[in-house]
Amino acid sequence: QIASPTSQDLYCVAMQPGSQGRAGLIGGAGATILLWDGVSWIQQFTGWGDFHYFSACSATSKEIMVAAPGGGKMAVWNGQELVQLDESRMDWGNYTQPGMWISNIKMRGDQDGWAVGEAGLLMHYDAGIWSVPDSPILNQAQAVYSLDMVPGTNGRLIWFVGANGAVMRLEDGTFNGPWSIASEALNEVSFTSPDNGWAVGENGLLAHWDGSSWNVESGPARGPQ
């Protein structure tokens, strides 16, 4: 049995590709960072009180990235130490609200990835640099909660989901949407192919993509609370 070194709430975990299970990171409340050394989780005392808590993490074979809400900051574990991401690796483009909440990070190999968050924040990772592309929701009130890079498309097809049942597609560099397919928030999305994917959300919300449309099923009606 492996003991936890903390009683703080934990929000994300990322195991490092290529480490044969010997390297990983957990992020949580109180700016908590736990590192896996192949045997146990070891707490790192960052002293970064302004991070509040680490909300999202993902990994390449070279580094593990973690993000914090309420500051839009990102840090990197480079195998030796945890460091705040250098501003030279951040290109905010036309995004006018740097510092907003980052809710999710997903990587595809070492060279390609995305992060999403509040105020229509979409961040693309390309060969070590994070940049914010122009999109139909840039700088708007739309919160984006998750995304999936569709398998078999070499990163050319990506679906994003978020508040108010919003879905948006990026295909071959062109955004389509957003569309609202439900009133509840969509919290996560996962595809097996361009013609088959699921999104899930509040109150038992399920939505299935069949290649041409989203089919939405709400959860059972709730009785008095």
MDAnalysis code that builds the backbone (N, CA, C; Angstrom):
import MDAnalysis as mda
import numpy as np

u = mda.Universe.empty(675, n_residues=225, atom_resindex=np.repeat(np.arange(225), 3), trajectory=True)
u.add_TopologyAttr("name", ["N", "CA", "C"] * 225)
u.add_TopologyAttr("resid", np.arange(1, 226))
u.add_TopologyAttr("resname", ["GLN", "ILE", "ALA", "SER", "PRO", "THR", "SER", "GLN", "ASP", "LEU", "TYR", "CYS", "VAL", "ALA", "MET", "GLN", "PRO", "GLY", "SER", "GLN", "GLY", "ARG", "ALA", "GLY", "LEU", "ILE", "GLY", "GLY", "ALA", "GLY", "ALA", "THR", "ILE", "LEU", "LEU", "TRP", "ASP", "GLY", "VAL", "SER", "TRP", "ILE", "GLN", "GLN", "PHE", "THR", "GLY", "TRP", "GLY", "ASP", "PHE", "HIS", "TYR", "PHE", "SER", "ALA", "CYS", "SER", "ALA", "THR", "SER", "LYS", "GLU", "ILE", "MET", "VAL", "ALA", "ALA", "PRO", "GLY", "GLY", "GLY", "LYS", "MET", "ALA", "VAL", "TRP", "ASN", "GLY", "GLN", "GLU", "LEU", "VAL", "GLN", "LEU", "ASP", "GLU", "SER", "ARG", "MET", "ASP", "TRP", "GLY", "ASN", "TYR", "THR", "GLN", "PRO", "GLY", "MET", "TRP", "ILE", "SER", "ASN", "ILE", "LYS", "MET", "ARG", "GLY", "ASP", "GLN", "ASP", "GLY", "TRP", "ALA", "VAL", "GLY", "GLU", "ALA", "GLY", "LEU", "LEU", "MET", "HIS", "TYR", "ASP", "ALA", "GLY", "ILE", "TRP", "SER", "VAL", "PRO", "ASP", "SER", "PRO", "ILE", "LEU", "ASN", "GLN", "ALA", "GLN", "ALA", "VAL", "TYR", "SER", "LEU", "ASP", "MET", "VAL", "PRO", "GLY", "THR", "ASN", "GLY", "ARG", "LEU", "ILE", "TRP", "PHE", "VAL", "GLY", "ALA", "ASN", "GLY", "ALA", "VAL", "MET", "ARG", "LEU", "GLU", "ASP", "GLY", "THR", "PHE", "ASN", "GLY", "PRO", "TRP", "SER", "ILE", "ALA", "SER", "GLU", "ALA", "LEU", "ASN", "GLU", "VAL", "SER", "PHE", "THR", "SER", "PRO", "ASP", "ASN", "GLY", "TRP", "ALA", "VAL", "GLY", "GLU", "ASN", "GLY", "LEU", "LEU", "ALA", "HIS", "TRP", "ASP", "GLY", "SER", "SER", "TRP", "ASN", "VAL", "GLU", "SER", "GLY", "PRO", "ALA", "ARG", "GLY", "PRO", "GLN"])
u.atoms.positions = np.array([
    [0.836, -1.193, 0.000],
    [0.000, 0.000, 0.000],
    [0.873, 1.245, 0.000],
    [0.503, 2.213, -0.812],
    [1.278, 3.451, -0.944],
    [0.549, 4.572, -0.208],
    [1.225, 5.190, 0.732],
    [0.621, 6.237, 1.553],
    [0.663, 7.574, 0.838],
    [-0.355, 8.400, 1.126],
    [-0.364, 9.766, 0.621],
    [0.336, 10.671, 1.623],
    [1.215, 11.539, 1.168],
    [1.927, 12.432, 2.088],
    [1.152, 13.707, 2.422],
    [-0.076, 13.832, 1.943],
    [-0.820, 15.071, 2.171],
    [-2.297, 14.782, 2.415],
    [-2.957, 15.717, 3.109],
    [-4.413, 15.656, 3.282],
    [-5.115, 16.687, 2.414],
    [-4.361, 17.406, 1.587],
    [-4.939, 18.402, 0.687],
    [-5.756, 17.722, -0.412],
    [-6.770, 18.440, -0.930],
    [-7.512, 17.950, -2.094],
    [-6.573, 17.909, -3.291],
    [-6.669, 16.822, -4.084],
    [-5.812, 16.639, -5.250],
    [-6.668, 16.663, -6.513],
    [-6.202, 17.357, -7.565],
    [-7.040, 17.635, -8.725],
    [-6.541, 17.055, -10.038],
    [-5.263, 16.768, -10.153],
    [-4.779, 16.262, -11.433],
    [-3.596, 15.336, -11.221],
    [-3.427, 14.412, -12.141],
    [-2.282, 13.506, -12.105],
    [-1.809, 13.262, -13.529],
    [-0.495, 13.214, -13.722],
    [0.082, 12.948, -15.039],
    [1.300, 12.068, -14.857],
    [1.299, 10.923, -15.543],
    [2.467, 10.059, -15.564],
    [3.259, 10.357, -16.831],
    [4.573, 10.368, -16.714],
    [5.418, 10.802, -17.822],
    [5.651, 9.682, -18.831],
    [5.298, 9.924, -20.109],
    [5.543, 8.908, -21.141],
    [7.024, 8.546, -21.228],
    [7.289, 7.283, -21.437],
    [8.662, 6.844, -21.594],
    [9.412, 6.600, -20.303],
    [8.751, 6.837, -19.151],
    [9.439, 6.660, -17.870],
    [9.223, 5.277, -17.283],
    [8.471, 4.418, -17.986],
    [8.139, 3.085, -17.483],
    [7.522, 3.160, -16.084],
    [6.682, 4.197, -15.895],
    [5.978, 4.340, -14.627],
    [6.821, 4.853, -13.485],
    [7.999, 5.374, -13.773],
    [8.892, 5.817, -12.708],
    [8.875, 7.333, -12.490],
    [8.069, 8.062, -13.260],
    [8.003, 9.514, -13.090],
    [6.569, 9.983, -13.292],
    [6.091, 10.814, -12.372],
    [4.753, 11.359, -12.475],
    [4.586, 12.522, -11.519],
    [3.465, 13.216, -11.663],
    [3.206, 14.402, -10.850],
    [1.726, 14.485, -10.530],
    [1.414, 14.909, -9.309],
    [0.044, 15.195, -8.870],
    [0.001, 16.647, -8.428],
    [-1.073, 17.356, -8.805],
    [-1.270, 18.733, -8.366],
    [-2.513, 18.848, -7.519],
    [-2.498, 19.762, -6.546],
    [-3.655, 19.893, -5.676],
    [-3.746, 21.233, -4.986],
    [-4.619, 21.291, -3.976],
    [-4.864, 22.517, -3.225],
    [-3.634, 22.891, -2.410],
    [-3.609, 24.160, -2.004],
    [-2.482, 24.635, -1.223],
    [-1.181, 24.633, -1.981],
    [-1.269, 24.783, -3.301],
    [-0.085, 24.731, -4.172],
    [0.684, 23.427, -3.980],
    [-0.065, 22.341, -3.737],
    [0.560, 21.049, -3.481],
    [1.060, 20.400, -4.764],
    [2.272, 19.925, -4.731],
    [2.847, 19.130, -5.806],
    [3.418, 17.847, -5.188],
    [3.010, 16.694, -5.735],
    [3.577, 15.409, -5.338],
    [4.296, 14.825, -6.544],
    [5.488, 14.323, -6.328],
    [6.269, 13.706, -7.398],
    [6.420, 12.215, -7.139],
    [6.254, 11.425, -8.183],
    [6.397, 9.972, -8.100],
    [7.811, 9.581, -8.529],
    [8.485, 8.791, -7.693],
    [9.853, 8.377, -8.007],
    [9.942, 6.892, -8.360],
    [8.783, 6.287, -8.622],
    [8.747, 4.867, -8.932],
    [8.432, 4.003, -7.741],
    [8.509, 4.596, -6.539],
    [8.240, 3.855, -5.305],
    [7.188, 4.552, -4.443],
    [7.281, 5.875, -4.329],
    [6.379, 6.618, -3.452],
    [6.137, 8.016, -4.003],
    [5.079, 8.660, -3.485],
    [4.778, 10.045, -3.814],
    [5.471, 10.946, -2.800],
    [6.253, 11.900, -3.272],
    [7.044, 12.778, -2.420],
    [6.533, 14.200, -2.571],
    [6.185, 14.832, -1.454],
    [5.650, 16.188, -1.511],
    [6.752, 17.210, -1.744],
    [6.463, 18.164, -2.646],
    [7.368, 19.264, -2.939],
    [6.780, 20.544, -2.354],
    [7.536, 21.271, -1.586],
    [7.050, 22.507, -0.986],
    [7.469, 23.670, -1.888],
    [6.511, 24.133, -2.678],
    [6.817, 25.130, -3.702],
    [6.918, 26.541, -3.147],
    [6.131, 26.834, -2.107],
    [6.099, 28.200, -1.593],
    [5.384, 29.162, -2.516],
    [4.652, 28.602, -3.493],
    [3.967, 29.458, -4.471],
    [2.528, 29.684, -4.030],
    [2.346, 30.493, -3.006],
    [1.006, 30.718, -2.475],
    [0.062, 31.349, -3.474],
    [0.603, 32.120, -4.430],
    [-0.264, 32.772, -5.410],
    [-0.869, 31.782, -6.399],
    [-0.391, 30.530, -6.406],
    [-0.977, 29.534, -7.304],
    [-2.273, 28.964, -6.726],
    [-2.489, 29.080, -5.412],
    [-3.696, 28.592, -4.735],
    [-3.817, 27.073, -4.859],
    [-4.069, 26.589, -6.037],
    [-4.032, 25.135, -6.251],
    [-3.752, 24.847, -7.714],
    [-3.186, 23.670, -7.952],
    [-2.873, 23.257, -9.313],
    [-4.061, 22.469, -9.862],
    [-4.610, 22.923, -10.991],
    [-5.893, 22.417, -11.473],
    [-5.775, 21.421, -12.616],
    [-4.688, 21.447, -13.363],
    [-4.588, 20.611, -14.561],
    [-3.132, 20.261, -14.780],
    [-2.888, 19.066, -15.295],
    [-1.511, 18.679, -15.591],
    [-1.486, 17.687, -16.741],
    [-0.369, 17.681, -17.449],
    [-0.167, 16.764, -18.562],
    [1.335, 16.673, -18.804],
    [1.758, 15.668, -19.582],
    [3.189, 15.417, -19.676],
    [3.628, 15.087, -21.091],
    [4.851, 15.485, -21.399],
    [5.590, 14.971, -22.542],
    [6.691, 14.068, -21.978],
    [7.508, 13.508, -22.832],
    [8.594, 12.661, -22.328],
    [9.710, 13.476, -21.698],
    [9.657, 14.809, -21.886],
    [10.725, 15.671, -21.390],
    [10.327, 16.495, -20.176],
    [9.039, 16.809, -20.036],
    [8.612, 17.667, -18.943],
    [7.149, 17.416, -18.604],
    [6.775, 17.770, -17.372],
    [5.392, 17.676, -16.922],
    [4.906, 19.082, -16.643],
    [3.763, 19.451, -17.227],
    [3.219, 20.788, -17.088],
    [2.033, 20.792, -16.146],
    [1.960, 21.811, -15.296],
    [0.825, 21.974, -14.393],
    [0.336, 23.408, -14.498],
    [-0.979, 23.586, -14.325],
    [-1.576, 24.921, -14.439],
    [-2.367, 25.228, -13.192],
    [-2.487, 26.506, -12.906],
    [-3.212, 26.963, -11.731],
    [-4.287, 27.956, -12.126],
    [-5.502, 27.802, -11.568],
    [-6.545, 28.793, -11.824],
    [-6.297, 30.047, -11.007],
    [-7.084, 31.088, -11.281],
    [-6.931, 32.323, -10.550],
    [-5.595, 32.991, -10.805],
    [-4.923, 32.612, -11.864],
    [-3.642, 33.217, -12.152],
    [-3.178, 32.881, -13.548],
    [-3.820, 31.887, -14.176],
    [-3.476, 31.521, -15.534],
    [-2.015, 31.172, -15.701],
    [-1.390, 30.725, -14.628],
    [0.035, 30.449, -14.671],
    [0.288, 28.991, -14.991],
    [1.463, 28.727, -15.496],
    [1.846, 27.370, -15.798],
    [3.263, 27.140, -15.301],
    [3.466, 25.951, -14.764],
    [4.790, 25.579, -14.276],
    [5.198, 24.273, -14.931],
    [6.484, 23.992, -14.883],
    [7.033, 22.815, -15.549],
    [7.979, 22.093, -14.601],
    [7.787, 20.764, -14.487],
    [8.771, 19.926, -13.819],
    [9.675, 19.376, -14.909],
    [10.931, 19.748, -14.865],
    [11.853, 19.404, -15.941],
    [12.730, 18.196, -15.624],
    [12.363, 17.487, -14.568],
    [13.139, 16.340, -14.146],
    [14.080, 16.649, -13.012],
    [14.327, 17.942, -12.788],
    [15.225, 18.380, -11.722],
    [14.530, 19.295, -10.717],
    [13.669, 20.170, -11.229],
    [13.001, 21.133, -10.364],
    [11.718, 21.626, -11.015],
    [10.862, 22.207, -10.169],
    [9.622, 22.809, -10.649],
    [9.867, 24.295, -10.859],
    [9.650, 24.774, -12.079],
    [9.909, 26.173, -12.399],
    [8.700, 26.770, -13.105],
    [8.459, 28.050, -12.873],
    [7.401, 28.727, -13.611],
    [7.822, 28.848, -15.069],
    [6.854, 28.642, -15.946],
    [7.140, 28.647, -17.371],
    [7.639, 30.031, -17.797],
    [8.745, 30.042, -18.493],
    [9.338, 31.292, -18.949],
    [8.405, 31.995, -19.931],
    [8.272, 33.311, -19.778],
    [7.375, 34.083, -20.646],
    [7.771, 33.988, -22.115],
    [9.021, 33.657, -22.391],
    [9.441, 33.504, -23.780],
    [8.765, 32.301, -24.434],
    [8.173, 31.445, -23.627],
    [7.462, 30.280, -24.159],
    [5.959, 30.509, -24.200],
    [5.517, 31.752, -23.961],
    [4.091, 32.082, -23.973],
    [3.826, 33.201, -24.970],
    [2.972, 32.948, -25.936],
    [2.565, 33.970, -26.897],
    [1.053, 34.140, -26.770],
    [0.627, 35.223, -26.110],
    [-0.792, 35.420, -25.824],
    [-1.572, 35.936, -27.031],
    [-0.909, 36.307, -28.106],
    [-1.616, 36.757, -29.305],
    [-2.563, 37.894, -29.005],
    [-3.831, 37.760, -29.455],
    [-4.846, 38.786, -29.244],
    [-5.672, 38.562, -27.982],
    [-5.245, 37.622, -27.161],
    [-5.957, 37.361, -25.907],
    [-5.695, 38.505, -24.943],
    [-6.758, 39.142, -24.445],
    [-6.614, 40.347, -23.633],
    [-6.701, 40.077, -22.139],
    [-6.858, 38.792, -21.741],
    [-7.079, 38.502, -20.325],
    [-6.119, 37.441, -19.786],
    [-4.817, 37.558, -20.062],
    [-3.879, 36.611, -19.457],
    [-4.042, 36.608, -17.941],
    [-3.971, 35.441, -17.347],
    [-4.199, 35.319, -15.912],
    [-5.506, 34.653, -15.583],
    [-6.299, 34.304, -16.603],
    [-7.550, 33.606, -16.350],
    [-7.276, 32.135, -16.063],
    [-8.308, 31.488, -15.559],
    [-8.248, 30.100, -15.130],
    [-7.979, 29.137, -16.291],
    [-6.981, 28.274, -16.146],
    [-6.729, 27.172, -17.075],
    [-7.339, 25.911, -16.484],
    [-8.243, 25.280, -17.201],
    [-8.998, 24.161, -16.635],
    [-8.501, 22.788, -17.062],
    [-7.797, 22.691, -18.179],
    [-7.395, 21.376, -18.660],
    [-6.212, 21.503, -19.614],
    [-5.352, 20.501, -19.598],
    [-4.224, 20.407, -20.527],
    [-4.185, 18.989, -21.071],
    [-4.044, 18.850, -22.384],
    [-3.903, 17.523, -22.980],
    [-2.804, 17.576, -24.042],
    [-1.943, 16.568, -24.022],
    [-0.810, 16.512, -24.932],
    [-0.955, 15.336, -25.894],
    [-0.363, 15.513, -27.076],
    [-0.260, 14.430, -28.068],
    [1.209, 14.316, -28.444],
    [1.891, 13.407, -27.770],
    [3.328, 13.290, -27.979],
    [4.074, 14.447, -27.352],
    [5.291, 14.696, -27.826],
    [6.138, 15.736, -27.257],
    [5.962, 17.103, -27.901],
    [5.344, 17.167, -29.067],
    [5.355, 18.409, -29.841],
    [4.012, 19.099, -29.982],
    [2.921, 18.452, -29.554],
    [1.594, 18.980, -29.849],
    [0.694, 18.836, -28.627],
    [-0.036, 19.908, -28.288],
    [-0.960, 19.842, -27.164],
    [-1.836, 21.077, -27.101],
    [-2.830, 21.022, -26.211],
    [-3.752, 22.138, -26.029],
    [-4.051, 22.313, -24.544],
    [-4.293, 23.570, -24.155],
    [-4.825, 23.906, -22.843],
    [-6.050, 24.783, -23.058],
    [-7.028, 24.688, -22.151],
    [-8.265, 25.460, -22.282],
    [-8.627, 26.072, -20.939],
    [-9.476, 27.122, -20.984],
    [-9.872, 27.758, -19.739],
    [-10.946, 28.812, -19.921],
    [-10.948, 29.785, -19.027],
    [-11.980, 30.813, -19.012],
    [-11.776, 31.835, -20.127],
    [-12.852, 32.635, -20.322],
    [-12.826, 33.732, -21.296],
    [-12.391, 33.258, -22.675],
    [-12.881, 32.059, -23.051],
    [-12.591, 31.529, -24.374],
    [-11.137, 31.168, -24.596],
    [-10.426, 30.859, -23.516],
    [-8.998, 30.591, -23.641],
    [-8.731, 29.234, -24.287],
    [-8.037, 29.261, -25.416],
    [-7.493, 28.072, -26.064],
    [-6.007, 28.332, -26.266],
    [-5.167, 27.421, -25.793],
    [-3.720, 27.579, -25.935],
    [-3.165, 26.366, -26.653],
    [-2.398, 26.609, -27.706],
    [-1.825, 25.511, -28.488],
    [-0.344, 25.389, -28.181],
    [0.081, 24.149, -27.913],
    [1.486, 23.853, -27.649],
    [2.104, 23.290, -28.915],
    [3.166, 23.934, -29.386],
    [3.841, 23.495, -30.604],
    [5.341, 23.597, -30.385],
    [5.981, 22.440, -30.258],
    [7.441, 22.373, -30.140],
    [7.979, 23.267, -29.026],
    [7.319, 23.226, -27.873],
    [7.814, 23.928, -26.699],
    [7.231, 25.301, -26.454],
    [6.467, 25.835, -27.405],
    [5.893, 27.176, -27.271],
    [4.377, 27.085, -27.142],
    [3.814, 27.807, -26.145],
    [2.363, 27.934, -26.009],
    [1.920, 29.227, -26.687],
    [0.902, 29.135, -27.545],
    [0.376, 30.327, -28.203],
    [-1.143, 30.286, -28.200],
    [-1.761, 31.456, -28.231],
    [-3.226, 31.580, -28.214],
    [-3.702, 31.951, -29.613],
    [-4.389, 31.030, -30.306],
    [-4.891, 31.362, -31.642],
    [-6.166, 32.183, -31.557],
    [-6.456, 32.908, -32.621],
    [-7.760, 33.566, -32.715],
    [-8.824, 32.498, -32.922],
    [-9.938, 32.654, -32.221],
    [-11.042, 31.707, -32.358],
    [-12.348, 32.458, -32.196],
    [-13.501, 31.842, -32.529],
    [-14.785, 32.540, -32.401],
    [-15.134, 32.912, -30.969],
    [-14.474, 32.310, -29.956],
    [-14.824, 32.606, -28.569],
    [-13.721, 33.367, -27.835],
    [-12.685, 33.788, -28.537],
    [-11.575, 34.486, -27.905],
    [-12.069, 35.738, -27.184],
    [-11.682, 35.884, -25.904],
    [-12.023, 37.035, -25.051],
    [-13.501, 37.147, -24.725],
    [-14.288, 36.121, -25.022],
    [-15.700, 36.136, -24.662],
    [-15.904, 35.419, -23.333],
    [-17.167, 35.454, -22.831],
    [-17.447, 34.904, -21.506],
    [-17.434, 33.380, -21.484],
    [-17.358, 32.747, -22.635],
    [-17.421, 31.292, -22.718],
    [-16.261, 30.616, -21.977],
    [-16.599, 29.753, -21.014],
    [-15.588, 28.946, -20.330],
    [-15.459, 27.608, -21.041],
    [-14.237, 27.194, -21.309],
    [-13.958, 25.917, -21.967],
    [-13.381, 24.973, -20.917],
    [-13.989, 23.780, -20.791],
    [-13.606, 22.874, -19.714],
    [-12.705, 21.730, -20.166],
    [-12.835, 21.294, -21.401],
    [-11.992, 20.192, -21.837],
    [-11.956, 20.121, -23.358],
    [-11.183, 19.161, -23.859],
    [-11.011, 18.978, -25.298],
    [-10.565, 17.558, -25.558],
    [-10.647, 17.142, -26.816],
    [-10.039, 15.883, -27.233],
    [-9.481, 16.038, -28.637],
    [-8.232, 15.601, -28.811],
    [-7.627, 15.521, -30.127],
    [-7.974, 14.151, -30.688],
    [-8.798, 14.125, -31.722],
    [-9.415, 12.888, -32.194],
    [-8.346, 11.913, -32.700],
    [-8.357, 10.676, -32.205],
    [-7.372, 9.678, -32.649],
    [-7.433, 9.453, -34.159],
    [-6.270, 9.226, -34.739],
    [-6.190, 8.932, -36.162],
    [-6.205, 10.130, -37.070],
    [-6.244, 11.350, -36.504],
    [-6.296, 12.554, -37.344],
    [-5.005, 13.354, -37.297],
    [-3.995, 12.852, -36.586],
    [-2.697, 13.521, -36.505],
    [-2.828, 14.953, -35.986],
    [-3.757, 15.147, -35.040],
    [-3.944, 16.456, -34.435],
    [-4.693, 17.453, -35.284],
    [-5.253, 17.034, -36.412],
    [-5.940, 17.972, -37.317],
    [-7.410, 18.164, -36.963],
    [-7.955, 17.298, -36.071],
    [-9.359, 17.412, -35.675],
    [-9.432, 17.415, -34.156],
    [-9.973, 18.506, -33.610],
    [-10.061, 18.683, -32.163],
    [-11.463, 19.166, -31.821],
    [-12.040, 18.591, -30.772],
    [-13.325, 19.043, -30.248],
    [-13.105, 19.685, -28.882],
    [-13.789, 20.812, -28.637],
    [-13.745, 21.507, -27.361],
    [-15.153, 21.524, -26.760],
    [-15.263, 21.429, -25.432],
    [-16.562, 21.492, -24.761],
    [-16.459, 22.417, -23.565],
    [-17.635, 22.950, -23.128],
    [-17.596, 23.861, -21.999],
    [-18.943, 24.221, -21.439],
    [-19.028, 25.412, -20.859],
    [-20.222, 25.883, -20.173],
    [-21.400, 25.996, -21.139],
    [-22.607, 25.864, -20.567],
    [-23.846, 26.017, -21.327],
    [-23.935, 25.072, -22.515],
    [-23.412, 23.861, -22.340],
    [-23.519, 22.844, -23.382],
    [-22.787, 23.173, -24.663],
    [-21.755, 23.999, -24.586],
    [-21.068, 24.455, -25.795],
    [-20.126, 23.388, -26.343],
    [-20.143, 23.237, -27.666],
    [-19.177, 22.405, -28.368],
    [-18.608, 23.225, -29.526],
    [-17.354, 22.983, -29.840],
    [-16.709, 23.674, -30.953],
    [-15.678, 22.737, -31.558],
    [-15.536, 22.806, -32.870],
    [-14.629, 21.909, -33.585],
    [-13.548, 22.727, -34.293],
    [-12.330, 22.201, -34.245],
    [-11.222, 22.760, -35.027],
    [-10.746, 21.672, -35.979],
    [-10.903, 21.930, -37.274],
    [-10.546, 20.923, -38.276],
    [-9.672, 21.553, -39.348],
    [-8.483, 21.015, -39.500],
    [-7.526, 21.521, -40.488],
    [-7.334, 23.025, -40.366],
    [-7.263, 23.507, -39.118],
    [-6.984, 24.911, -38.862],
    [-8.181, 25.832, -38.899],
    [-9.386, 25.296, -39.157],
    [-10.591, 26.127, -39.239],
    [-11.547, 25.784, -38.101],
    [-11.987, 26.820, -37.384],
    [-12.945, 26.621, -36.302],
    [-14.362, 26.563, -36.856],
    [-15.156, 25.658, -36.307],
    [-16.582, 25.574, -36.601],
    [-17.331, 25.618, -35.274],
    [-18.352, 26.488, -35.198],
    [-19.077, 26.677, -33.960],
    [-18.624, 27.972, -33.291],
    [-18.960, 28.115, -31.986],
    [-19.532, 27.080, -31.127],
    [-21.034, 26.931, -31.317],
    [-21.514, 25.747, -30.897],
    [-22.934, 25.467, -30.832],
    [-23.277, 25.047, -29.413],
    [-24.467, 25.400, -28.958],
    [-24.941, 24.940, -27.658],
    [-25.883, 23.772, -27.891],
    [-25.507, 22.598, -27.380],
    [-26.326, 21.403, -27.587],
    [-27.118, 21.031, -26.336],
    [-26.941, 21.800, -25.245],
    [-27.661, 21.547, -23.997],
    [-27.553, 22.792, -23.132],
    [-28.353, 22.851, -22.067],
    [-28.272, 23.989, -21.152],
    [-27.227, 23.754, -20.056],
    [-26.931, 22.480, -19.774],
    [-25.954, 22.163, -18.746],
    [-24.533, 22.234, -19.297],
    [-23.575, 22.373, -18.394],
    [-22.173, 22.392, -18.796],
    [-21.721, 21.009, -19.248],
    [-20.860, 20.982, -20.235],
    [-20.172, 19.764, -20.654],
    [-18.767, 19.809, -20.059],
    [-18.423, 18.784, -19.278],
    [-17.180, 18.800, -18.520],
    [-16.038, 18.015, -19.157],
    [-16.363, 17.028, -19.998],
    [-15.319, 16.202, -20.583],
    [-15.800, 15.634, -21.911],
    [-14.834, 15.297, -22.787],
    [-15.165, 14.762, -24.108],
    [-14.084, 13.769, -24.501],
    [-14.496, 12.693, -25.191],
    [-13.544, 11.674, -25.625],
    [-14.039, 11.039, -26.917],
    [-13.113, 10.911, -27.895],
    [-13.429, 10.331, -29.193],
    [-12.591, 9.073, -29.424],
    [-13.176, 8.130, -30.163],
    [-12.409, 6.976, -30.646],
    [-12.039, 7.142, -32.108],
    [-12.810, 7.963, -32.842],
    [-12.601, 8.208, -34.268],
    [-13.381, 9.462, -34.641],
    [-13.212, 9.984, -35.843],
    [-13.980, 11.169, -36.238],
    [-15.492, 10.954, -36.204],
    [-15.943, 9.706, -36.251],
    [-17.368, 9.413, -36.304],
    [-17.943, 8.906, -34.993],
    [-17.160, 8.928, -33.928],
    [-17.669, 8.371, -32.681],
    [-17.018, 9.056, -31.486],
    [-17.839, 9.773, -30.726],
    [-17.329, 10.442, -29.544],
    [-18.427, 10.702, -28.531],
    [-18.025, 10.880, -27.276],
    [-18.965, 11.161, -26.200],
    [-18.519, 12.395, -25.433],
    [-19.510, 13.193, -25.034],
    [-19.283, 14.302, -24.113],
    [-20.203, 14.105, -22.920],
    [-19.727, 14.459, -21.734],
    [-20.511, 14.269, -20.511],
    [-20.518, 15.555, -19.714],
    [-21.564, 15.717, -18.880],
    [-21.657, 16.959, -18.126],
    [-22.555, 16.895, -16.923],
    [-23.056, 18.043, -16.546],
    [-23.839, 18.183, -15.329],
    [-25.165, 17.423, -15.410],
    [-25.657, 17.013, -14.243],
    [-26.987, 16.402, -14.115],
    [-27.168, 15.188, -15.017],
    [-26.122, 14.383, -15.135],
    [-26.235, 13.153, -15.927],
    [-26.242, 13.363, -17.420],
    [-25.822, 14.524, -17.888],
    [-25.854, 14.823, -19.321],
    [-24.896, 13.925, -20.104],
    [-25.422, 13.278, -21.136],
    [-24.635, 12.484, -22.079],
    [-24.915, 12.990, -23.484],
    [-23.882, 13.122, -24.291],
    [-24.057, 13.535, -25.687],
    [-23.149, 12.686, -26.561],
    [-23.724, 12.139, -27.641],
    [-22.972, 11.257, -28.528],
    [-22.854, 11.869, -29.917],
    [-21.634, 11.901, -30.446],
    [-21.389, 12.362, -31.808],
    [-21.310, 11.150, -32.720],
    [-22.151, 11.141, -33.777],
    [-22.214, 9.981, -34.674],
    [-21.562, 10.237, -36.028],
    [-20.839, 11.347, -36.124],
    [-20.191, 11.703, -37.376],
    [-20.894, 12.807, -38.114],
    [-22.159, 13.059, -37.755],
    [-22.900, 14.132, -38.423],
    [-23.639, 15.038, -37.445],
    [-23.971, 14.555, -36.243],
    [-24.707, 15.379, -35.288],
    [-24.492, 14.860, -33.872],
    [-24.781, 15.749, -32.920],
    [-24.741, 15.394, -31.508],
    [-26.136, 14.944, -31.068],
    [-26.219, 13.778, -30.463],
    [-27.461, 13.258, -29.902],
    [-27.367, 13.355, -28.387],
    [-28.279, 14.134, -27.800],
    [-28.170, 14.507, -26.399],
    [-29.198, 13.760, -25.562],
    [-28.730, 13.230, -24.426],
    [-29.617, 12.579, -23.456],
    [-29.376, 13.222, -22.097],
    [-30.450, 13.754, -21.490],
    [-30.334, 14.296, -20.153],
    [-30.510, 13.169, -19.138],
    [-30.058, 13.430, -17.924],
    [-30.212, 12.445, -16.864],
    [-31.631, 12.386, -16.353],
    [-31.947, 11.413, -15.473],
    [-33.297, 11.294, -14.904],
    [-33.708, 12.574, -14.203],
    [-35.004, 12.866, -14.242],
    [-35.505, 14.051, -13.561],
    [-35.243, 13.938, -12.070],
    [-34.834, 15.024, -11.460],
    [-34.542, 15.026, -10.041],
    [-35.793, 15.332, -9.241],
    [-35.927, 14.650, -8.118],
    [-37.025, 14.948, -7.201],
    [-36.654, 16.076, -6.275],
    [-37.533, 16.390, -5.312],
    [-37.244, 17.451, -4.364],
    [-35.947, 17.160, -3.601],
    [-35.163, 18.197, -3.411],
    [-33.892, 18.034, -2.700],
    [-34.095, 18.214, -1.202],
])
